[in-house]
Amino acid sequence: MRGKSDRSGTRARYLRAIWSLTENSDAPVTVTGIARALSFVPGSVSEQVKRLVDDGIIDKERYKSLSLTPTGHLEAMRAVRTNRILRCFLHDALDLPWSELAANADALEASSSPRFLQRIEASLDQPTHDPYGQPIPTPDGHIESRRDARLRELARPRWAPVRITRVADAPLETLVFLDERHPRPDTRSRIQACTAENDIIKVRSAEWHGTLLPAGAGVLHASLHDEAAR
């Protein structure tokens, strides 16, 4: 069910941001963190958070930490589902590049009816993952458990074989950089740490050889693989 403050899609964006912050980090979710994730002014975020608290969608805990209520979690999962289905449509049917998927999916989200989404799903043969490799929640809010890790966490002093699994939410310039170098989900590669902190990584795949700085290495996720591309 859509909330009364979701006419412009703002509510859905907040819920997706809060859920993403919770899923990708153990750090407390705060107004400042949400503002940073959405590139919004903290003052405007505080106002929207208060509305979500009043609606019973999020709880405000000790030390100003925020969390989704059970009702909020289900609504967040439905927002994630809608957004990722729209990304599939924009990528598969309209052939938009990675760098244009997120913004256009956000724009379509508020005006997409359940019937429209059902037609898209059927035309795409019920996709289970979006173009970034992110799992699409089921209508009842279930989402596939992830068993991968950030690329930088898998890097070793020697070449390590990996399979790219997904790309986390990233700034536009990072998506443009990655899209041009084709680190698609299921791509097999070899990676090597260039520094002791694993912040800079060398990548070798059939499509591209080069170096990833922290921005790219932090959003790419992978799993170890014993038959990566040489």
Rosetta silent file (secondary structure, phi, psi, omega in degrees, C-alpha in Angstrom):
SEQUENCE: MRGKSDRSGTRARYLRAIWSLTENSDAPVTVTGIARALSFVPGSVSEQVKRLVDDGIIDKERYKSLSLTPTGHLEAMRAVRTNRILRCFLHDALDLPWSELAANADALEASSSPRFLQRIEASLDQPTHDPYGQPIPTPDGHIESRRDARLRELARPRWAPVRITRVADAPLETLVFLDERHPRPDTRSRIQACTAENDIIKVRSAEWHGTLLPAGAGVLHASLHDEAAR
SCORE:     score description
SCORE:     0.000 S_00000001
   1 L     0.000  132.825  178.763    0.000    0.000    0.000 S_00000001
   2 L   -78.978  142.878  178.768    1.295    3.412   -0.944 S_00000001
   3 L   -79.603  161.621 -176.330    1.523    6.039    1.757 S_00000001
   4 L   -69.051  -19.033 -178.927   -0.354    9.314    1.579 S_00000001
   5 L   -97.578   16.080 -173.675    2.890   11.280    1.241 S_00000001
   6 L  -102.434   19.456 -177.660    4.125    9.244   -1.733 S_00000001
   7 L   -60.235  -32.617 -179.110    2.532   11.191   -4.553 S_00000001
   8 L  -100.302    2.173 -177.981    5.933   12.310   -5.839 S_00000001
   9 L    86.506    0.947 -176.994    7.733    9.068   -4.964 S_00000001
  10 H   -63.428  -44.708 -178.303    9.547   10.734   -2.050 S_00000001
  11 H   -58.836  -45.240 -179.735    8.256    8.280    0.545 S_00000001
  12 H   -62.703  -39.901  178.898    9.405    5.286   -1.505 S_00000001
  13 H   -62.956  -41.819  178.366   12.862    6.799   -1.961 S_00000001
  14 H   -63.406  -45.694 -178.266   13.227    7.317    1.789 S_00000001
  15 H   -63.797  -41.036  178.021   12.126    3.779    2.584 S_00000001
  16 H   -65.229  -38.579  179.957   14.500    2.306    0.027 S_00000001
  17 H   -66.511  -44.045 -179.869   17.353    4.426    1.382 S_00000001
  18 H   -63.595  -45.183  179.095   16.706    3.423    4.994 S_00000001
  19 H   -62.280  -42.947 -179.624   16.480   -0.257    4.065 S_00000001
  20 H   -63.516  -41.977  178.353   19.655   -0.051    1.953 S_00000001
  21 H   -62.259  -38.533  179.285   21.580    1.641    4.762 S_00000001
  22 H   -68.026  -40.433 -176.681   20.449   -1.089    7.149 S_00000001
  23 H   -72.913  -33.079 -170.730   21.370   -3.897    4.748 S_00000001
  24 H   -99.075   -1.085 -178.635   24.780   -2.599    3.728 S_00000001
  25 L  -156.551  150.629  174.835   26.185   -1.478    7.075 S_00000001
  26 L   -87.890   -4.725 -178.874   26.017   -2.224   10.782 S_00000001
  27 L   -69.625  148.843  178.161   26.239    1.494   11.557 S_00000001
  28 L   -60.177  143.335  176.140   23.124    3.182   13.011 S_00000001
  29 E   -85.058  124.068 -177.982   20.796    4.776   10.459 S_00000001
  30 L  -127.048  167.852  176.394   20.572    8.516   11.114 S_00000001
  31 H   -58.620  -41.556  179.265   19.055   11.581    9.502 S_00000001
  32 H   -62.003  -41.984  179.387   22.537   12.610    8.384 S_00000001
  33 H   -65.223  -39.746  178.016   23.129    9.225    6.770 S_00000001
  34 H   -65.600  -43.340  179.227   19.814    9.350    4.925 S_00000001
  35 H   -59.722  -41.869  179.347   20.513   12.882    3.731 S_00000001
  36 H   -65.524  -42.028 -178.309   23.904   11.792    2.414 S_00000001
  37 H   -64.929  -34.701 -176.663   22.426    8.754    0.660 S_00000001
  38 H   -99.141   -4.106 -175.668   19.729   10.821   -1.047 S_00000001
  39 L    58.462   42.491  178.455   21.780   14.004   -1.552 S_00000001
  40 L  -109.724  164.371  175.222   19.136   15.934    0.372 S_00000001
  41 L   -77.034  131.564 -178.240   19.429   18.744    2.928 S_00000001
  42 H   -52.322  -35.715 -179.487   19.340   17.311    6.496 S_00000001
  43 H   -61.247  -43.083  179.311   16.623   19.775    7.488 S_00000001
  44 H   -70.297  -32.018  177.689   14.198   18.477    4.850 S_00000001
  45 H   -66.028  -40.773  179.431   15.087   14.884    5.760 S_00000001
  46 H   -58.770  -39.897 -179.779   14.201   15.546    9.407 S_00000001
  47 H   -65.719  -44.287 -179.799   10.725   16.709    8.366 S_00000001
  48 H   -68.048  -38.049  177.890   10.076   13.623    6.240 S_00000001
  49 H   -61.409  -41.957  178.135   11.426   11.312    8.956 S_00000001
  50 H   -59.752  -40.818  178.428    9.006   12.860   11.457 S_00000001
  51 H   -64.057  -40.406 -179.823    6.118   12.116    9.085 S_00000001
  52 H   -68.125  -34.827  175.294    7.259    8.516    8.698 S_00000001
  53 H   -65.358  -45.313  179.960    7.515    8.146   12.489 S_00000001
  54 H   -62.734  -31.787  179.784    4.012    9.579   12.880 S_00000001
  55 L   -81.977   -2.599 -179.492    2.731    7.114   10.252 S_00000001
  56 L    75.625   22.114 -177.744    4.210    4.175   12.155 S_00000001
  57 L   -91.766  -35.012  176.379    6.631    3.377    9.314 S_00000001
  58 E  -132.431  154.160  175.903    9.889    3.909   11.186 S_00000001
  59 E  -105.351  142.258  174.233   10.935    3.904   14.834 S_00000001
  60 E  -105.098  114.218 -172.925   13.221    6.495   16.361 S_00000001
  61 L  -100.938 -167.677  179.301   15.422    4.733   18.880 S_00000001
  62 H   -61.779  150.775  177.697   18.110    5.761   21.356 S_00000001
  63 H    58.698   28.097  174.053   20.875    8.080   20.148 S_00000001
  64 H    66.537   19.686  176.209   18.641    9.163   17.233 S_00000001
  65 L   -75.891  143.704 -177.274   19.009    5.821   15.426 S_00000001
  66 E  -116.175  146.340  176.651   16.205    4.971   12.975 S_00000001
  67 E  -148.133  154.200  178.627   14.763    1.592   12.002 S_00000001
  68 E   -77.838  137.654  170.656   11.863    0.302    9.923 S_00000001
  69 L   -76.447  168.353  175.925    8.826   -1.063   11.729 S_00000001
  70 H   -53.900  -41.796  177.144    7.376   -4.370   10.408 S_00000001
  71 H   -64.766  -41.954  179.058    4.854   -2.335    8.410 S_00000001
  72 H   -65.420  -37.701  179.604    7.624   -0.064    7.172 S_00000001
  73 H   -63.260  -44.194  179.250    9.806   -3.010    6.180 S_00000001
  74 H   -63.798  -41.889  178.539    7.058   -4.503    4.026 S_00000001
  75 H   -65.935  -37.325  177.292    6.390   -1.155    2.372 S_00000001
  76 H   -63.254  -42.603  179.141   10.127   -0.701    1.795 S_00000001
  77 H   -62.857  -37.460  177.755   10.355   -4.143    0.171 S_00000001
  78 H   -68.578  -34.923  176.669    7.476   -3.279   -2.146 S_00000001
  79 H   -68.078  -41.568  177.204    9.215   -0.025   -3.064 S_00000001
  80 H   -62.117  -44.009 -179.944   12.461   -1.901   -3.757 S_00000001
  81 H   -59.272  -49.629  179.781   10.551   -4.434   -5.849 S_00000001
  82 H   -58.209  -47.870 -176.282    8.839   -1.744   -7.935 S_00000001
  83 H   -63.168  -41.140 -176.912   12.069    0.158   -8.517 S_00000001
  84 H   -74.262  -32.278  173.991   14.068   -2.890   -9.557 S_00000001
  85 H   -64.875  -41.382  178.479   11.369   -4.139  -11.936 S_00000001
  86 H   -64.627  -35.811  175.971   11.364   -0.706  -13.572 S_00000001
  87 H   -62.216  -40.006  177.476   15.160   -0.875  -13.923 S_00000001
  88 H   -61.113  -44.874  179.818   14.744   -4.178  -15.765 S_00000001
  89 H   -61.366  -47.156 -178.437   12.216   -2.603  -18.111 S_00000001
  90 H   -64.812  -34.463 -178.717   14.391    0.423  -18.834 S_00000001
  91 H   -81.847  -49.388 -172.954   17.450   -1.743  -19.458 S_00000001
  92 H   -79.447  -40.118 -176.933   15.972   -4.728  -21.287 S_00000001
  93 H   -89.250  -36.185 -176.586   13.171   -3.090  -23.259 S_00000001
  94 L  -105.899   -6.611  176.141   14.584    0.400  -23.823 S_00000001
  95 L    59.808   36.783  175.872   18.304   -0.466  -23.742 S_00000001
  96 L   -75.488  146.099  177.387   19.208    2.400  -21.398 S_00000001
  97 L   -72.031  163.861  179.858   22.768    2.321  -19.998 S_00000001
  98 H   -50.810  -41.672 -173.294   23.457    1.653  -16.330 S_00000001
  99 H   -64.777  -16.598 -177.187   24.034    5.341  -15.643 S_00000001
 100 H  -107.161   -3.013 -174.346   20.434    6.217  -16.616 S_00000001
 101 H   -71.009  -50.368 -172.791   18.528    3.417  -14.907 S_00000001
 102 H   -61.461  -49.373 -176.683   18.266    4.670  -11.325 S_00000001
 103 H   -63.886  -42.118 -178.748   17.077    8.219  -12.048 S_00000001
 104 H   -72.300  -34.533  175.661   14.512    7.131  -14.644 S_00000001
 105 H   -65.201  -40.590  176.853   13.213    4.301  -12.455 S_00000001
 106 H   -59.780  -41.046 -177.697   12.766    6.809   -9.613 S_00000001
 107 H   -67.377  -35.833 -178.600   10.811    9.092  -11.951 S_00000001
 108 H   -80.504  -22.895 -168.824    8.484    6.288  -13.094 S_00000001
 109 H   -57.743  -46.440 -174.307    7.997    4.756   -9.671 S_00000001
 110 L   -66.061  -25.869 -175.708    5.358    7.095   -8.269 S_00000001
 111 L  -105.480   10.151 -177.775    3.083    6.735  -11.316 S_00000001
 112 L   -91.435  117.276  179.629    3.435    2.974  -11.852 S_00000001
 113 L   -82.153  159.466  176.773    0.240    1.076  -11.097 S_00000001
 114 H   -55.257  -39.480  179.439    0.205   -2.588   -9.977 S_00000001
 115 H   -63.400  -42.287  178.728   -1.306   -3.552  -13.349 S_00000001
 116 H   -61.030  -44.076  179.924    1.481   -1.751  -15.212 S_00000001
 117 H   -66.058  -38.367  177.521    4.128   -3.558  -13.160 S_00000001
 118 H   -63.022  -39.538  178.507    2.443   -6.916  -13.728 S_00000001
 119 H   -65.984  -39.979  178.213    2.493   -6.335  -17.481 S_00000001
 120 H   -63.409  -47.435 -180.000    6.183   -5.414  -17.348 S_00000001
 121 H   -57.507  -45.181 -178.977    7.023   -8.522  -15.306 S_00000001
 122 H   -63.933  -41.218 -178.827    5.148  -10.755  -17.727 S_00000001
 123 H   -67.596  -25.596 -179.663    6.821   -9.197  -20.757 S_00000001
 124 L   -99.663    8.415  178.123   10.244   -9.736  -19.167 S_00000001
 125 L    63.712   45.144  173.751    9.447  -13.326  -18.092 S_00000001
 126 L    53.571   68.000 -178.178    9.321  -12.583  -14.350 S_00000001
 127 L   -62.519  145.678  178.637   12.861  -11.289  -13.689 S_00000001
 128 L  -105.042  -15.777  179.723   14.467  -12.251  -10.382 S_00000001
 129 E  -139.687  149.525  177.304   17.343   -9.725  -10.457 S_00000001
 130 L   -83.288  176.993 -177.085   17.721   -6.213  -11.808 S_00000001
 131 L   -61.089  -21.499  177.913   20.430   -5.239  -14.338 S_00000001
 132 L   -84.581   -1.472 -177.591   22.857   -4.505  -11.498 S_00000001
 133 L    87.916    5.313 -179.368   22.450   -8.066  -10.197 S_00000001
 134 L   -79.339  132.386 -179.059   20.368   -6.942   -7.202 S_00000001
 135 E   -66.098  144.878  178.676   17.643   -9.461   -6.203 S_00000001
 136 L   -96.262  122.405  179.779   14.028   -8.436   -6.710 S_00000001
 137 L   -61.876  153.592  174.351   11.828   -8.983   -3.621 S_00000001
 138 L   -76.875  166.065 -179.604    8.719  -11.122   -3.948 S_00000001
 139 L   -57.724  -27.402 -179.782    5.271   -9.464   -3.607 S_00000001
 140 L   -90.366    9.017  172.935    5.114  -10.577    0.041 S_00000001
 141 L    94.594    3.277  178.350    8.429   -8.877    0.869 S_00000001
 142 L   -78.876  140.663  178.228   10.819  -11.832    0.804 S_00000001
 143 L  -134.471  142.761 -177.314   14.246  -11.134   -0.682 S_00000001
 144 L   -58.153  135.277  176.156   17.053  -13.519   -1.578 S_00000001
 145 L   -71.168  143.193 -177.895   19.814  -13.836    1.004 S_00000001
 146 L  -102.034  137.530 -179.695   23.187  -12.603   -0.188 S_00000001
 147 L  -123.358   21.093 -178.556   26.342  -14.641    0.196 S_00000001
 148 L  -101.029 -172.609  179.620   28.764  -12.369   -1.609 S_00000001
 149 E  -148.808  161.170  174.892   31.186   -9.688   -0.400 S_00000001
 150 E   -61.328  145.002 -176.094   32.558   -6.368   -1.562 S_00000001
 151 H   -55.114  -40.081 -177.213   35.271   -6.845   -4.145 S_00000001
 152 H   -66.087  -23.604  179.069   37.859   -5.171   -1.934 S_00000001
 153 H   -77.504  -16.605 -179.496   37.166   -7.699    0.827 S_00000001
 154 H   -98.953  -10.071 -176.649   38.122  -10.568   -1.499 S_00000001
 155 L   -67.352  143.432 -179.092   41.323   -9.021   -2.848 S_00000001
 156 L  -131.574  164.762  175.719   44.587  -10.769   -2.000 S_00000001
 157 L   -59.522  -30.616  175.968   48.285  -10.036   -2.606 S_00000001
 158 L  -104.602  162.292 -178.119   48.114  -12.706   -5.316 S_00000001
 159 L   -59.599  128.501  179.237   45.524  -12.948   -8.080 S_00000001
 160 E  -115.697  131.023  178.861   42.213  -14.284   -6.735 S_00000001
 161 E   -80.039  130.465 -178.907   39.510  -15.724   -9.041 S_00000001
 162 E  -137.307  163.002  171.181   36.064  -14.193   -8.497 S_00000001
 163 E  -120.523  121.563  178.150   32.628  -13.991  -10.078 S_00000001
 164 E   -64.544  131.347 -179.361   30.970  -10.557  -10.070 S_00000001
 165 E  -107.399  -38.272 -177.154   27.540  -10.853   -8.463 S_00000001
 166 E  -167.037  168.429  175.279   26.104   -7.354   -8.311 S_00000001
 167 E  -120.372  121.118  178.573   26.664   -3.614   -8.216 S_00000001
 168 L   -73.274  168.208  177.020   25.427   -1.740   -5.163 S_00000001
 169 L   -55.235  134.910 -174.513   23.876    1.726   -5.399 S_00000001
 170 L  -146.394  157.886  175.514   26.585    4.112   -6.564 S_00000001
 171 L   -60.446  156.926 -176.482   27.074    7.726   -7.709 S_00000001
 172 H   -54.826  -45.280 -176.370   26.420    8.467  -11.372 S_00000001
 173 H   -65.143  -31.975  177.564   30.081    8.881  -12.282 S_00000001
 174 H   -69.900  -41.377  178.200   30.938    5.499  -10.764 S_00000001
 175 H   -63.764  -39.711  177.572   28.157    3.788  -12.721 S_00000001
 176 H   -61.472  -46.410 -179.783   29.352    5.413  -15.960 S_00000001
 177 H   -59.564  -48.064 -177.687   32.910    4.221  -15.300 S_00000001
 178 H   -68.713  -39.678 -178.984   31.816    0.654  -14.523 S_00000001
 179 H   -60.306  -37.222 -179.368   29.312    0.460  -17.384 S_00000001
 180 H   -71.523  -17.655 -176.276   32.041    1.297  -19.885 S_00000001
 181 H  -109.645    3.509  169.423   34.226   -1.528  -18.537 S_00000001
 182 L    58.231   44.395  173.611   31.541   -4.233  -18.490 S_00000001
 183 L   -84.340   63.104 -175.063   31.844   -5.775  -14.994 S_00000001
 184 L   -69.387  155.527  172.006   28.429   -7.395  -15.470 S_00000001
 185 L   -54.507  138.117 -177.207   26.893   -9.815  -12.980 S_00000001
 186 L    82.229   -2.742  174.808   28.286  -13.323  -13.602 S_00000001
 187 L   -66.914  132.066  177.420   31.466  -11.922  -15.163 S_00000001
 188 E   -96.089  132.240 -175.149   34.454  -14.022  -14.126 S_00000001
 189 E  -142.442  173.565  168.968   37.568  -12.085  -13.269 S_00000001
 190 E  -123.678  138.034 -178.541   40.802  -12.159  -11.327 S_00000001
 191 E  -127.005  153.689  179.402   41.578   -9.483   -8.766 S_00000001
 192 E  -145.064  133.434  177.831   44.679   -8.468   -6.864 S_00000001
 193 E   -71.982  135.262  178.065   45.131   -6.013   -4.004 S_00000001
 194 L   -97.403  -18.611 -178.379   47.491   -3.153   -4.824 S_00000001
 195 L  -132.633  162.828 -179.441   47.723   -1.781   -1.264 S_00000001
 196 L   -62.541  -30.692 -178.412   47.779   -3.251    2.206 S_00000001
 197 L   -85.415   -3.084 -179.136   44.328   -1.774    2.882 S_00000001
 198 L    62.440   25.877 -179.933   42.884   -3.307   -0.324 S_00000001
 199 L   -79.623  -25.903  179.101   41.551    0.122   -1.369 S_00000001
 200 L  -119.985  129.299 -172.157   43.000   -0.127   -4.874 S_00000001
 201 E  -129.216  137.249  171.330   42.479   -3.320   -6.858 S_00000001
 202 E   -87.855  137.883 -179.478   43.751   -4.658  -10.146 S_00000001
 203 E  -124.149  137.249  177.873   41.106   -6.422  -12.244 S_00000001
 204 E  -134.842  114.957  177.505   41.682   -8.831  -15.113 S_00000001
 205 E  -137.978  178.195  179.362   38.770  -10.223  -17.124 S_00000001
 206 L   -66.483  -27.326 -176.103   38.024  -11.147  -20.724 S_00000001
 207 L   -93.978  -26.539 -172.429   36.471   -7.697  -21.285 S_00000001
 208 L  -158.268  140.382  170.924   38.803   -5.406  -19.365 S_00000001
 209 E  -120.805  130.515  178.873   42.162   -5.155  -17.614 S_00000001
 210 E   176.811 -164.027 -176.388   42.751   -2.215  -15.318 S_00000001
 211 E  -120.622  136.759  175.765   42.688   -0.714  -11.835 S_00000001
 212 E  -106.811  128.574  173.563   39.720    0.071   -9.620 S_00000001
 213 L   -81.810  174.049 -176.070   39.922    2.897   -7.091 S_00000001
 214 H   -52.990  -36.307 -178.322   37.943    2.720   -3.809 S_00000001
 215 H   -60.048  -43.351 -179.933   34.727    4.075   -5.376 S_00000001
 216 H   -78.224  -41.904 -178.368   34.507    1.196   -7.829 S_00000001
 217 H   -67.059  -23.933 -177.996   35.942   -1.502   -5.600 S_00000001
 218 H   -81.554  -23.904 -177.349   33.480   -0.587   -2.845 S_00000001
 219 H  -100.526  -19.229  176.266   30.283   -0.996   -4.864 S_00000001
 220 E   -79.839  133.266  177.166   31.172   -4.130   -6.837 S_00000001
 221 E  -115.776  150.818 -176.222   30.283   -7.357   -5.041 S_00000001
 222 E  -155.929  171.742  171.520   31.594  -10.825   -5.895 S_00000001
 223 E  -130.099  152.521  179.504   32.144  -14.360   -4.698 S_00000001
 224 E   -66.238  142.656 -176.718   35.289  -16.437   -4.948 S_00000001
 225 L  -140.010  142.667 -175.597   35.376  -18.674   -8.008 S_00000001
 226 L   -95.125    1.205 -179.819   37.817  -21.396   -9.013 S_00000001
 227 L  -135.932   50.006 -179.135   37.474  -20.933  -12.790 S_00000001
 228 L   -72.112  162.625  179.151   37.701  -17.172  -13.347 S_00000001
 229 L   -64.828  143.756  179.562   38.696  -15.638  -16.651 S_00000001
 230 L  -100.655    0.000    0.000   42.401  -15.434  -17.253 S_00000001
